[in-house]
Amino acid sequence: MQEIVYLNGALTPRGQAKVPVLDYGFLYGYGLFETMRAYNGTVFRLESHLHRLAKSADKLGIPVEIEKLNKAINDTLRANGLKEARVRLTVSAGEGGAVPDPCSCKTPTVLVMATSLNPYSKEIYEKGLKVIISSIRRNSLSPISGMKTTNYLENILARQEATTKRANEAILLNEKGSITEASFSNVFIVNKDILKTPVLESGILPGITRSVVQEIAHATGIVYLETNIQLGKLTGADEVFLTNSIMEIMPVIMIDGKQVGNGRPGIITRKLMGAYRQLVKEETSG
């Protein structure tokens, strides 16, 4: 069956979906996106994803209606007959004038795609990932810091750098030398049974899975801190893990060729992984 996408109010075969050449998302990266995971036909924490996008859209002057986006996502899942899926929502400023002027964009472009999910294997979660520290720096003072924009080139270049060095992910520092996030995920460390993650002000995305980890930590009595994390604290951590909506909670066992802890997923990481999956089951079981 040909993949069905939602584009500007209509469900259509992907091969027939067309975006104008003067769309500002295409020309200038003037847009936002959310990547979500559906379990048993239900997108986990859909409202959180939509509210995050709407908050950024308001800052960028892109009008969105959460109710319509919610319906578009669920309609796309049903149209493709998917239960376990990767869902991508993209909203751009829309078509504008040939000379850059955001005021010329009258109607946003809204695109929803849903594809079958090929989850990471159990073996990968048991072994963990190898990461590098990227040469690319995040700018905590950027006006788009904290937004999930379609201007994603820095992240892609960081991921390419990791691939070149035969690693799975790249962690970026900011202009002050503090840890921020990885190219496609948030970063957590564990030191002496204290769970830590970089503060939002360091220039990171307020990840949805990141916030769920915070919830679980509070519910299970794990001490949790948001703080500035220097490189030495990362490389000397007892445990390190990454989070995003698709891979959930993923252990890290090596950074720039140096082993993390004992080289295996740690106790707190594994506890959070189990609790996260249980929460997903509770919220998406229907």
N, C-alpha and C positions, 0 to 999 in steps of 0.2 A: 504494500500500500504506500502511495506517495505521501510524504510528510506534509501535513497541513499546518500552516502558520496563520496567526492572527495579524492582520495589518490594517490599521486605521478603520476598525469597525467591522471588518469582514474576515471570515475564515476562507482561506484559499490555498491551493497547492503551492508549495514553496517555489517551484519553478515558474509560477505565474506572478509571484509577488514582486512588485516594482517600487523602488524608492526614487524620488526625483533627484536629478543630478545636482540641483541646487539645495539639497537638504543640508542644513548646517551641521548635522551630526556627521555626515560624510565628509564635508568640506573642512570643518574646523574642530571636530571632536566636541561639538556643543551639544552634549547629551549625557544621559545617565543610564545605568543598567543595573539589574539585579540578577544574580545567578542563584537559583533555588533548587531544592531537592524534594521530589514527591515520593512519599512512601504510601503504598496501598491506595494510590489515587488522590492523596491529600498532601498538599505542600506544607512542609513543616515550618511553622512560624511565618506564615504568609503575611499576616497583618504587620509583623515587625519589619519585614522586607519592604512592604508598601509604604509604611510610615517613614522609613529611612529615606526612600526615594522621594517621597512627597516633600520632606523637609529640605532636601537638597534642591529639588525642583523649584521650590518657593524662592530660594536664594538666587537661583539662576533665572528667575522670571519665566519658567515654563509651567503653564497651567496643566494640572492633572486632576483626575477624579478617581479617588481610591476605589470606590464601588465599581466603577467601570473596568478598572484594571484588574480587580479581583475576579470579576465575571469573565474577562477576556482570558485570564490564565486558566481558569477551570474549564472554560469552553474549549480551549486548545488542547488540554489534557484529554478531555472526552473525545474530541474529534480524532485524535490519534490513537485512541484506545489504550492509553498508557496508565499503568499503575505505579511502576518504579521508573522515575524519569528525572532527567536534568531539564530544568526550565529556565529560559532566559527571557527576561523582560527588558526591552530597550525603549527609551523615550528620548527623542531628540527635540530640539527647538522647532524642527520642521523646515519647510521650504522657505527660503528668503531671497533677498536680492543678490545680484551678481557682485555688488560691492558690499563687503562685510558690514552688516547693520542688523543686530538682533531684533530691533523693532520691526524689521520687515518680515519677520517670521510670525505668521498669524495663527497657524494650527499645528500643534505638535505631531510628530510622527510617532506612532505607537506600534511596536512589533513584539509579538510573543512567539517563541519557538519552544517546542517540547520534543525531546528525543529520548530514546531508550537509554537507561543508565547502565554503564559498565562499571560497577563499583570496584574499588581497590580490593585485591585478594586478602584473605585472612593472613597469608604469609607476610605480606607487606606490613600489616599492623603489628605482627609479632616480631619482625626484624627491625622496623623503623627506617627512617630516611636519612640520607646523607645530604647535608646542606653546605653552602659556602657563604662567606660574607661578601656581598656584592661591592664592586667598585663604584656603583651608582649611589648617589646620596638623595635622600628624601628631604624636601624643603618644608619644614614645619610651619613656615610663615606664608606659604602659598595660599592664595584665596580659595583654591579648590582642595586644600588639605582636608581630609575627612569625608570627601565626597567620592562616590563610586562613578566616576565620569567615563565616557567613552574615549577620553584622551588617555590611553592606556599604554603608550609607547614605553615609558620608563619601566613599567612592570614587565613588559615583553622582553625588553633588552636585558633586564636582570635575569629573567628565566633563561634566555639564550646563553647568558654567561654561565649559568649553572650547568646547562646541558653541555657546553663546551668543556667544562671541567669535570664532566661525568658525575655530576651531583643531581639531586632531585629537586632542590629548591635553593633560592638565594634570599638571604636576609639583608635588609638595607638599614644603614645607619642614617641619621639626619645630619644637618650641617653642624651640630654640636657634638657629634660623635656618639650619640645615644642610639640604642637599638630602637627601631620603629616596628617594622613588620616584614614579612616575606613577600615575594612578588605576587602571590595569589592567596595569602593566608595571614592570620594573626599569629603572634609569637607569645608563648608562655614559658617560664622557667620555674623550677622548684629548687629552693635552697633551704636546707635544714627544715624540711616539712612546711615551708611557707611558699605558697603559690603567688607568683608575681607576673605582671604583664605591663607593657609600656602604657603610660598615660596618653589620653587622647591628644593632649597638647604637643606630644612629640611628633605629630604629623601622621597619625595612623587612621585607618578606616575603623569606625565603630562597628566591628563585625557582629553579625547576628549570633553566630556560634560562640563568639567571644562572650557575649552577654549571657548566653545559656550556661556556659562554664562558670561564670560568676554566680548565677542562681544556684547551680549544683553545689558549688563550694560552700556557699552560705548555708544551704540546706543540710549538708553533710558534716559541717564543722571544720572544714579545711580553712586555714587562715589564708586570706586573699588580700593582696595589695596591688594597687595601680601606682606605678612609680617610674621614675627615670632609671633605665637600666643601661649601664655601661658595658662595653664589649667584654671586659674581663669577667663580669658577673655572668654573662651568657656562656662563655667558654668554660667557666669553672663551675657551672651549675650541676646539681645532682641529677636533674631531669630537665629535658626540654621537649616541648611538643608544639605542633602547629594546629590551627583550626580554620576550617571554612565549611560552608554548607554542604559541599559535595563529599569531602573526605572526612568530615566530622572532626574527630580528634586523632591526630597522627603523631606518634612518637618520633623524635629525632635522636639518632644514635651517634652521629659524627658531624663535627663542624670544622671545615677547612682541614680535614684529615685527622683531626684530634677527636678521640673517643669521648662521648658524653657519659659521665657516671661510670657504670660497669659495662656499658655497651649494649644494654638491653632496656626495653621500656620499663620505667620505674613504677613503684607501687602506687603513687598518687595518680600518675598518668593513667594506669590501668583501671584504677578506681573510677576516675572521671569518665573514661571510655565506656565502662559498663553502665554507669548511671545515665550517661547521655543516651545510649541506645535504649535503655528502659524508658526514659522520658519520651523519646520519639515514638516508641511502641504505644505508650499510653495516650499520646495526643493524636495519633494517626490511625488507630485501630478501627475507627469508624463506629 
